[in-house]
Amino acid sequence: MRFSVLGSGSKGNSVYIESGTTAILLDAGFSGKEMAARLQSIGRRLEDVNALFITHEHQDHIQGAGVISRRYQIPVYSNYGTMKGGEERLGRLYRHVEFETGTTTEVQGLQIRSFALSHDTADPVGFVVGNERVSLGYCTDTGKVSALMRQRLKGCEGLVLEFNHDPQMLKDGPYPLALQQRVRSDHGHLANAAAADFLQFLFHERLQWVMMAHLSETNNHPDLAIQSALSALDNGYDGLFQLRVASQMLATEMLQLESYS
């Protein structure tokens, strides 16, 4: 399985995943033109995408979903709450496939399992995408870490995890108090320390890639996020897996998850 974080942050989010001849997107938070350009930058095309899965209805996760669904005949998968919450922004879709949160959907050999998150939207979810050999967990836009989230993501060979903000930068920054409270709440976004503790729990010897995602450009810095992660892992990291910060502006190269079975 290979993947690329096409971009991550408050201005847009999307991840491309492929296994064999199957390709899917998780979220499409950029314009249709930008989605095409970011895929082109890694040598891929929207014409070859088999499905688009949506985590929740905020603009930075669905901006381009409607247009690429219509233009490239890509079916959009979401739960009922996300569809209802985003239907005005999404507009007409080529096809909508509804799933129930917590269930697994199969797309041409890829299994995509959703799980509940805690965010200020109708029914937000994360995903675990697997191909019977390896799996990638996608978990951003959550204000807290639940036992369910730990259970679903435990054992993944790759992780895309939210490291949204540094509490002191948030407190000292330009956000009004109401917005600060929203970010800090259980329905907001994960602080670096909480995300690092989550990563410590999820660490295992077969972990290959950790992409730190959805960093706030105003209330965080990559160095602070990395420092939090390494401090939580203590001496257990030792370069056993790749730890990277996802960019808001550029797609990562195609990253490989190796199967050892």
Sequence and secondary structure as in RCSB ss.txt:
>XXXX:A:sequence
MRFSVLGSGSKGNSVYIESGTTAILLDAGFSGKEMAARLQSIGRRLEDVNALFITHEHQDHIQGAGVISRRYQIP
VYSNYGTMKGGEERLGRLYRHVEFETGTTTEVQGLQIRSFALSHDTADPVGFVVGNERVSLGYCTDTGKVSALMR
QRLKGCEGLVLEFNHDPQMLKDGPYPLALQQRVRSDHGHLANAAAADFLQFLFHERLQWVMMAHLSETNNHPDLA
IQSALSALDNGYDGLFQLRVASQMLATEMLQLESYS
>XXXX:A:secstr
 EEEEEE STT  EEEEEETTEEEEE   S HHHHHHHHHHTT  GGG  EEE S   HHHHTTHHHHHHHHT  
EEE HHHHHHHHHHH S S EEE  TT EEEETTEEEEEEE  SSSSS EEEEEE SS EEEEE S SS  HHHH
HHHTT SEEEEE  B HHHHHHSS  HHHHHHHHSTTS  BHHHHHHHHHHH  TT  EEEEE   TTT  HHHH
HHHHHHHHTTS TTSSEEEE  SSS    EE     
